[in-house]
Amino acid sequence: MSEEKQDVIWVNGNRVRWREGMKLADLAAKFGYLYLAVVDGTVVPFKDHKTYEIPQGAQIRLVHLIDGG
């Protein structure tokens, strides 16, 4: 595995620097919104975002949650 793959995850098609122990909640802080998270094709429940560790090289899709009326 190349060093580049180890240090990068993909979020909505954009390269983001990965670090060991990174959680989905860290991405919420970075992007500043609530979201549905799909990691490597699997939906991760919102209740697990604070504890779910993002694997190296993960493909992540964040979908904005919108409130309306």
N, C-alpha and C positions, 0 to 999 in steps of 0.2 A: 504494500500500500504506500502510495507516495505521501510525502510530507504535506503537500497541498491538500489532498483529500482528508487527511487527519485534522487539519486546522480549519476546515470549511464545512458549513451546512448550507443548504439551499432553502430560502424562505420566499415563497411565492415567486420562484424563479430567480431570485437575487442571492448573490453570494454574501454570506454573513460569517464572520470569524467565529469559530467554535472553540470552546474551552471545556476541559474535563469538568464534569459536575454541573454543567449548564442545564437549567430547568426551563420548562415552557414558560413559567411565570417571569423569567428573566427577559424573554422576548416581549411580554406584555409591557414591561417597564421600558424596553427599548423602543417599541412601536407606539405605546401609549393608547391602547384600546383593548376592549374586551373582544374575544374571538372564539370561534370554533377552531380547534387544531386537529389537523390530520397529519400524522407522521408516518412516512413510508407506507401510505395507503390505509392506515388504521386510525379511526377517530379516537382521540384521547379525551376522556370525560373531563369537564371543567374542574371537578373536585380533585383531580390528580395533577393539575398543572403545576402546583407548588412542589411536588415531589418527583414528577416524571423527569428522568434524566435523558437528555437528547443524545442519541448515539452519534458517533463520528460519521460524517458523510451523509447525514439524514436529509431526506427530501421532505420539507414541511410546507403545508398549505395552511395559511391563516385566513379565516373568513370573518369579516367584520360582523358583529352582532348589531343590528339596527333596531332602535325603538321608534315606533311611529304610531300614528293614530289618525 
